[in-house]
Amino acid sequence: MTTNTTTAAPIDTPPVAPTEGPSPRFGGGTLVLLLVPLVLLAGIVALFAFTDGAGLNVEPAAPIETIQFERTVLNPGEITLNIRNTSQRDVNIAQVNINDAIWPFTTTSNPIPRLGTAKVTLRYPWVEGEAYALSLLSSNSVAFGTDIEVATETATASSKTLWSFTLVGIYVGIIPVVLGMLWLPALRQLGPRAMMFLMALTVGLLIFLGIDAVNEAFELGGEIGGPFQGVGLLGIGAVGTFLLLDAVGRRQATIGRSGAGKRMSLALTIAVGIGLHNLGEGLAIGAAYSIGAAALGAFLVIGFIIQNITEGLGIIVPVAKDSPSLRSLALLAFIGGAPAIIGAWIGGLVSSQPLSLLFLAIGAGAVFQVAYAIGTEMVWRKDAKHQMPLTVFSGVTAGMLALYITGVIVK
């Protein structure tokens, strides 16, 4: 008699998730382990320095000295040069020439330490509208030159000057944004394809503004150079701003909100990005007026007024189908336009090339992030019922062309 036995198939059991143990604590032992490589690195650097560059004698045959001219201030009968030592060692100013004539001077610091600043003042009877070439010679006979293309008295901080720059910021920032937002009633009458076109147009506008800001920042970064590493500063400002705004946006997305609330949040993000860009525009205008380039400043104001009306349109497009309150619209207009006032103050009354570069980089990162947010949430949505690729293409291209043609006309 045989007995048939069947073996049951093994039952697969789901893997058990490993239990998490207690979180490791940061103690003194961990701190020591983190510091050991840094201490060893410091020792290697010291060894290299004390052995004269591993015996290669890396001392330069001629002194390497660089000076950065940050601001030239002209007052009646006086020229003041704000300079910064961007070389590796102290720099001693020994002589100042103006239009090939040696001229007596005073300075607030001599020698000037590395990355230190000094004001070099000349009692000189300059003439309005004339051009001047100045050169500073160090004690090592290294020359540093700068030019005053058109001499005019420099604007100083006063109630009148601050009010004038405030008005310029209002003209450039707040008024055009408000005028662009007046299109809100008309937008409510448009169909989905027209709204998609406008959203894509907004993306095109922001992309063009970001490219323009990056281009200006590269030009300024090339002028800075040296230890401030203009390109690196541009990267920090642009990438850091992009990631920060993206993190804020993602955090807000996790908060339970209605559809209208999410659209208002997106409009607020657009206003912030445009506001940071307008900060850079205010810097450019204020700097133009501060050096006496009134004609350039006037052209910039007119150009930005015409250009920025499209920014108001971009801010209100996400909430076109909603009924935002006047208070909310006023807040959006203020956030998008008011930074131009602050930029005009800084550009007209303060001269710092690294600070200007950082602001341009922040503006570029902001508008790129906003363009990315609009694109992913409202233009290139994967769950959209109707994809409109040609409409999107037309809108993005139209937005970029609008700003390009504006620039051709007013610049």
C-alpha positions as CSV (number, residue, x, y, z in Angstrom):
1,M,0.0,0.0,0.0
2,T,1.4,3.2,-1.0
3,T,0.6,6.5,0.5
4,N,0.6,9.6,-1.6
5,T,1.9,12.6,0.3
6,T,1.6,16.1,-1.0
7,T,3.8,18.8,0.1
8,A,2.1,22.2,0.6
9,A,3.6,25.0,-1.3
10,P,5.4,27.4,1.0
11,I,3.4,30.5,1.7
12,D,5.2,33.7,1.0
13,T,5.2,36.0,4.0
14,P,5.8,39.7,3.5
15,P,9.1,40.9,4.7
16,V,9.1,42.4,8.1
17,A,10.3,46.0,8.0
18,P,13.3,46.5,10.2
19,T,12.6,48.4,13.3
20,E,14.4,51.7,13.7
21,G,16.7,52.0,16.6
22,P,17.3,55.1,18.6
23,S,18.7,58.0,16.7
24,P,22.4,58.5,17.1
25,R,23.5,61.3,19.3
26,F,26.0,64.0,18.4
27,G,28.6,63.8,21.1
28,G,32.1,64.8,21.8
29,G,33.5,61.7,20.1
30,T,31.7,62.6,16.9
31,L,33.0,66.1,17.1
32,V,36.5,64.9,17.4
33,L,36.1,62.6,14.4
34,L,34.8,65.5,12.3
35,L,37.7,67.8,13.4
36,V,40.6,65.4,12.8
37,P,40.6,65.8,9.0
38,L,40.4,69.6,9.3
39,V,43.3,69.7,11.7
40,L,45.4,67.5,9.5
41,L,44.5,69.7,6.5
42,A,45.6,72.8,8.4
43,G,48.9,71.1,9.1
44,I,49.5,70.2,5.5
45,V,48.8,73.8,4.4
46,A,51.2,75.1,7.1
47,L,53.9,72.6,6.0
48,F,53.5,73.8,2.3
49,A,53.8,77.4,3.4
50,F,56.8,77.0,5.7
51,T,58.8,75.0,3.1
52,D,58.4,77.8,0.6
53,G,56.0,76.0,-1.7
54,A,57.7,72.6,-1.4
55,G,61.0,74.3,-2.3
56,L,59.7,75.8,-5.6
57,N,60.1,79.4,-4.4
58,V,56.6,80.6,-5.4
59,E,57.2,84.2,-4.5
60,P,56.3,86.3,-7.6
61,A,59.1,88.2,-9.3
62,A,56.9,91.3,-9.5
63,P,54.3,92.4,-6.9
64,I,50.8,91.3,-7.7
65,E,48.4,94.1,-6.7
66,T,44.8,94.9,-7.7
67,I,42.5,97.7,-6.8
68,Q,38.7,97.7,-7.4
69,F,37.0,101.1,-7.9
70,E,33.6,100.8,-6.3
71,R,32.3,104.4,-6.5
72,T,33.4,107.8,-7.6
73,V,31.7,110.7,-5.7
74,L,31.9,114.3,-7.1
75,N,31.2,117.2,-4.9
76,P,32.0,120.9,-5.7
77,G,35.8,121.2,-5.9
78,E,36.3,117.6,-4.7
79,I,36.6,114.1,-6.1
80,T,36.4,111.1,-3.8
81,L,37.3,107.6,-5.0
82,N,36.0,104.6,-3.0
83,I,38.4,101.8,-3.6
84,R,38.9,98.2,-2.3
85,N,42.1,96.2,-2.2
86,T,41.3,92.9,-3.9
87,S,44.9,91.6,-4.0
88,Q,46.6,89.2,-1.6
89,R,48.7,91.7,0.3
90,D,48.4,95.3,1.6
91,V,48.5,98.0,-1.0
92,N,50.0,101.4,-0.3
93,I,48.8,104.3,-2.5
94,A,51.8,106.6,-3.2
95,Q,50.6,108.9,-6.0
96,V,47.5,110.1,-7.8
97,N,47.4,111.4,-11.3
98,I,44.4,113.2,-12.9
99,N,44.6,113.9,-16.7
100,D,48.3,113.2,-16.5
101,A,48.9,115.7,-13.7
102,I,50.2,114.6,-10.3
103,W,47.7,115.8,-7.7
104,P,47.9,115.9,-3.9
105,F,45.4,113.6,-2.1
106,T,44.3,112.3,1.3
107,T,43.2,108.8,2.1
108,T,41.4,107.2,5.0
109,S,43.6,104.1,5.0
110,N,47.2,103.7,3.8
111,P,48.2,101.0,3.4
112,I,45.0,99.3,2.6
113,P,44.6,95.8,4.0
114,R,43.4,92.9,1.9
115,L,39.7,93.3,1.1
116,G,39.8,96.6,3.0
117,T,38.3,99.8,1.7
118,A,39.6,103.4,1.5
119,K,38.5,106.8,0.4
120,V,41.0,108.7,-1.7
121,T,40.0,112.4,-1.8
122,L,41.4,115.1,-4.2
123,R,40.7,118.8,-3.9
124,Y,40.3,119.4,-7.6
125,P,38.3,122.1,-9.5
126,W,36.5,119.8,-11.9
127,V,34.2,121.2,-14.5
128,E,30.6,120.1,-15.2
129,G,30.3,117.8,-18.2
130,E,34.1,117.3,-18.7
131,A,35.8,113.9,-18.8
132,Y,38.7,113.0,-16.5
133,A,41.1,110.1,-16.4
134,L,42.5,109.1,-13.0
135,S,45.3,106.7,-12.1
136,L,46.6,105.6,-8.7
137,L,50.1,104.4,-8.3
138,S,51.1,102.0,-5.5
139,S,54.4,102.2,-3.7
140,N,55.5,99.4,-6.0
141,S,54.7,101.6,-9.1
142,V,51.7,99.5,-10.1
143,A,49.1,101.7,-11.7
144,F,45.3,101.4,-11.3
145,G,43.1,103.5,-13.6
146,T,39.5,104.7,-13.7
147,D,37.6,107.3,-15.9
148,I,34.9,109.9,-15.3
149,E,33.2,110.1,-18.6
150,V,30.9,113.0,-17.8
151,A,31.6,114.9,-14.6
152,T,28.5,115.9,-12.6
153,E,27.7,116.3,-8.9
154,T,26.9,113.0,-7.2
155,A,23.5,112.6,-5.6
156,T,23.7,112.4,-1.8
157,A,21.2,111.0,0.7
158,S,18.6,113.7,1.5
159,S,14.9,113.8,1.8
160,K,14.6,115.2,-1.7
161,T,16.8,112.6,-3.2
162,L,15.0,109.7,-1.4
163,W,11.7,111.1,-2.5
164,S,12.9,111.3,-6.1
165,F,14.1,107.7,-6.1
166,T,10.9,106.7,-4.5
167,L,8.9,108.3,-7.3
168,V,11.1,106.6,-9.9
169,G,10.4,103.2,-8.2
170,I,6.7,103.9,-8.2
171,Y,6.8,104.8,-11.9
172,V,8.8,101.7,-12.8
173,G,7.4,99.1,-10.4
174,I,4.0,99.8,-8.9
175,I,2.1,101.7,-11.6
176,P,2.9,99.4,-14.5
177,V,2.0,96.3,-12.4
178,V,-1.3,97.9,-11.3
179,L,-2.1,98.8,-14.9
180,G,-1.4,95.2,-16.0
181,M,-3.8,93.9,-13.3
182,L,-6.6,96.0,-14.8
183,W,-6.9,93.3,-17.4
184,L,-8.5,91.1,-14.8
185,P,-12.2,91.7,-15.8
186,A,-11.3,90.9,-19.5
187,L,-9.5,87.7,-18.6
188,R,-12.7,86.3,-17.0
189,Q,-14.4,86.4,-20.4
190,L,-11.7,84.2,-22.0
191,G,-12.0,80.5,-22.8
192,P,-9.6,77.7,-21.7
193,R,-7.4,77.9,-24.8
194,A,-6.9,81.7,-24.4
195,M,-6.1,81.2,-20.7
196,M,-3.6,78.6,-21.6
197,F,-2.0,81.0,-24.1
198,L,-1.7,83.7,-21.4
199,M,-0.2,81.3,-18.9
200,A,2.4,80.2,-21.5
201,L,2.9,83.9,-22.3
202,T,3.7,84.5,-18.6
203,V,6.2,81.7,-18.7
204,G,7.9,83.3,-21.7
205,L,8.0,86.7,-20.1
206,L,9.7,85.2,-17.0
207,I,12.2,83.2,-18.9
208,F,13.2,86.3,-20.9
209,L,13.5,88.3,-17.7
210,G,15.7,85.6,-16.1
211,I,18.0,85.4,-19.1
212,D,18.3,89.2,-19.2
213,A,19.2,89.2,-15.5
214,V,21.8,86.4,-15.9
215,N,23.4,88.3,-18.8
216,E,23.7,91.5,-16.7
217,A,25.0,89.5,-13.8
218,F,27.7,87.9,-15.9
219,E,28.8,91.3,-17.2
220,L,29.0,92.7,-13.7
221,G,30.7,89.5,-12.4
222,G,33.4,89.9,-15.1
223,E,34.1,93.4,-13.7
224,I,34.3,92.2,-10.1
225,G,36.6,89.1,-10.5
226,G,39.3,88.6,-7.9
227,P,38.4,87.2,-4.5
228,F,34.7,88.0,-4.8
229,Q,34.4,85.4,-7.6
230,G,31.5,87.1,-9.5
231,V,30.4,84.0,-11.3
232,G,30.4,82.0,-8.1
233,L,28.3,84.7,-6.3
234,L,25.9,84.6,-9.3
235,G,25.5,80.8,-8.9
236,I,24.9,81.1,-5.1
237,G,22.3,83.8,-5.4
238,A,20.4,82.2,-8.4
239,V,20.5,78.6,-7.3
240,G,19.9,79.4,-3.6
241,T,16.9,81.5,-4.4
242,F,15.5,78.9,-6.8
243,L,15.7,76.2,-4.3
244,L,14.4,78.3,-1.4
245,L,11.3,79.4,-3.3
246,D,10.8,75.8,-4.6
247,A,10.9,74.5,-1.0
248,V,8.5,77.2,0.2
249,G,6.1,76.3,-2.7
250,R,6.3,72.6,-2.0
251,R,5.6,73.2,1.7
252,Q,2.6,75.3,0.9
253,A,1.3,72.6,-1.4
254,T,1.1,70.1,1.5
255,I,-1.2,72.4,3.4
256,G,-4.9,71.6,2.8
257,R,-6.3,74.4,0.6
258,S,-9.1,74.9,-1.8
259,G,-8.4,75.3,-5.5
260,A,-8.8,79.1,-5.2
261,G,-6.4,79.2,-2.3
262,K,-3.7,77.3,-4.3
263,R,-4.2,79.6,-7.3
264,M,-3.8,82.7,-5.0
265,S,-0.7,81.1,-3.5
266,L,0.7,80.7,-7.1
267,A,-0.1,84.3,-7.8
268,L,1.7,85.4,-4.7
269,T,4.7,83.4,-5.7
270,I,4.7,85.1,-9.1
271,A,4.5,88.5,-7.4
272,V,7.5,87.6,-5.2
273,G,9.6,86.5,-8.2
274,I,8.7,89.6,-10.2
275,G,9.3,91.8,-7.2
276,L,12.8,90.5,-6.8
277,H,13.5,91.1,-10.5
278,N,12.1,94.7,-10.2
279,L,14.6,95.2,-7.3
280,G,17.4,94.7,-9.9
281,E,15.7,97.1,-12.3
282,G,15.6,99.7,-9.6
283,L,19.3,99.2,-9.0
284,A,20.1,99.8,-12.6
285,I,18.1,103.0,-12.7
286,G,19.5,104.4,-9.5
287,A,23.0,103.6,-10.5
288,A,22.5,105.4,-13.8
289,Y,21.3,108.6,-12.1
290,S,24.0,108.4,-9.4
291,I,26.8,108.7,-12.0
292,G,25.1,111.5,-13.8
293,A,23.8,109.5,-16.8
294,A,20.4,111.2,-16.6
295,A,19.6,110.3,-20.2
296,L,20.4,106.7,-19.6
297,G,18.3,106.7,-16.5
298,A,15.3,108.3,-18.3
299,F,15.5,105.7,-21.1
300,L,15.6,102.9,-18.5
301,V,12.6,104.3,-16.7
302,I,10.5,104.6,-19.9
303,G,11.6,101.1,-21.0
304,F,10.8,99.4,-17.8
305,I,7.4,101.2,-17.5
306,I,6.4,99.8,-20.9
307,Q,7.8,96.4,-20.2
308,N,6.5,95.9,-16.7
309,I,2.8,96.2,-17.6
310,T,3.1,92.6,-18.7
311,E,4.2,91.7,-15.2
312,G,0.9,92.7,-13.8
313,L,-0.8,90.5,-16.3
314,G,1.3,87.6,-15.3
315,I,0.5,88.0,-11.6
316,I,-3.3,87.9,-12.1
317,V,-3.6,85.2,-14.7
318,P,-3.7,82.3,-12.1
319,V,-6.6,84.0,-10.3
320,A,-8.5,85.2,-13.4
321,K,-11.4,82.9,-12.8
322,D,-11.7,83.6,-9.1
323,S,-12.9,86.7,-7.2
324,P,-9.9,88.0,-5.2
325,S,-10.6,90.9,-2.9
326,L,-9.2,94.4,-3.7
327,R,-7.0,94.0,-0.6
328,S,-5.4,90.8,-2.0
329,L,-4.9,92.5,-5.4
330,A,-3.3,95.5,-3.8
331,L,-1.0,93.3,-1.8
332,L,0.0,91.4,-5.0
333,A,0.7,94.7,-6.7
334,F,2.8,96.0,-3.8
335,I,4.9,92.8,-3.6
336,G,5.5,92.8,-7.3
337,G,6.3,96.5,-7.8
338,A,7.5,98.1,-4.5
339,P,11.0,96.4,-4.6
340,A,11.8,98.7,-7.5
341,I,11.8,101.6,-4.9
342,I,14.3,99.8,-2.7
343,G,16.4,99.0,-5.7
344,A,16.5,102.7,-6.7
345,W,17.5,103.7,-3.2
346,I,20.4,101.2,-3.1
347,G,21.5,101.8,-6.7
348,G,21.4,105.6,-6.3
349,L,22.9,106.1,-2.9
350,V,25.0,102.9,-2.2
351,S,27.7,101.5,-4.4
352,S,28.6,97.9,-4.0
353,Q,29.2,95.8,-7.0
354,P,29.1,92.4,-5.1
355,L,25.7,93.5,-3.6
356,S,24.4,94.5,-7.0
357,L,25.5,91.2,-8.5
358,L,23.8,89.3,-5.6
359,F,20.6,91.1,-6.1
360,L,20.6,90.4,-9.9
361,A,21.3,86.7,-9.2
362,I,18.5,86.6,-6.6
363,G,16.1,88.1,-9.2
364,A,17.2,85.7,-11.9
365,G,16.7,82.7,-9.6
366,A,13.3,83.9,-8.5
367,V,11.9,84.4,-12.0
368,F,13.2,81.1,-13.2
369,Q,11.6,79.3,-10.2
370,V,8.3,81.1,-10.8
371,A,8.4,80.1,-14.5
372,Y,9.1,76.5,-13.5
373,A,6.2,76.6,-10.9
374,I,3.7,77.9,-13.5
375,G,4.9,75.5,-16.1
376,T,4.6,72.4,-14.0
377,E,1.3,73.4,-12.2
378,M,-0.7,75.1,-15.0
379,V,0.9,74.8,-18.4
380,W,2.6,71.3,-18.8
381,R,0.4,69.4,-16.3
382,K,0.3,65.7,-17.0
383,D,-3.2,65.3,-15.8
384,A,-4.6,68.1,-18.0
385,K,-7.7,67.0,-19.9
386,H,-6.6,68.7,-23.1
387,Q,-3.0,69.1,-24.0
388,M,-2.4,72.2,-26.1
389,P,1.3,72.0,-27.3
390,L,1.0,74.5,-30.1
391,T,-0.9,77.0,-27.9
392,V,1.9,76.7,-25.3
393,F,4.6,77.1,-27.9
394,S,2.8,80.2,-29.3
395,G,2.4,81.7,-25.8
396,V,6.0,81.2,-24.6
397,T,7.4,82.5,-27.9
398,A,5.0,85.5,-27.9
399,G,6.0,86.4,-24.3
400,M,9.7,86.4,-25.1
401,L,9.2,88.3,-28.4
402,A,7.2,90.9,-26.5
403,L,10.0,91.8,-24.2
404,Y,12.6,91.5,-27.0
405,I,10.7,94.0,-29.2
406,T,10.2,96.3,-26.2
407,G,13.9,96.3,-25.6
408,V,14.7,97.0,-29.3
409,I,12.4,100.1,-29.1
410,V,13.4,101.6,-25.8
411,K,17.1,100.6,-25.3
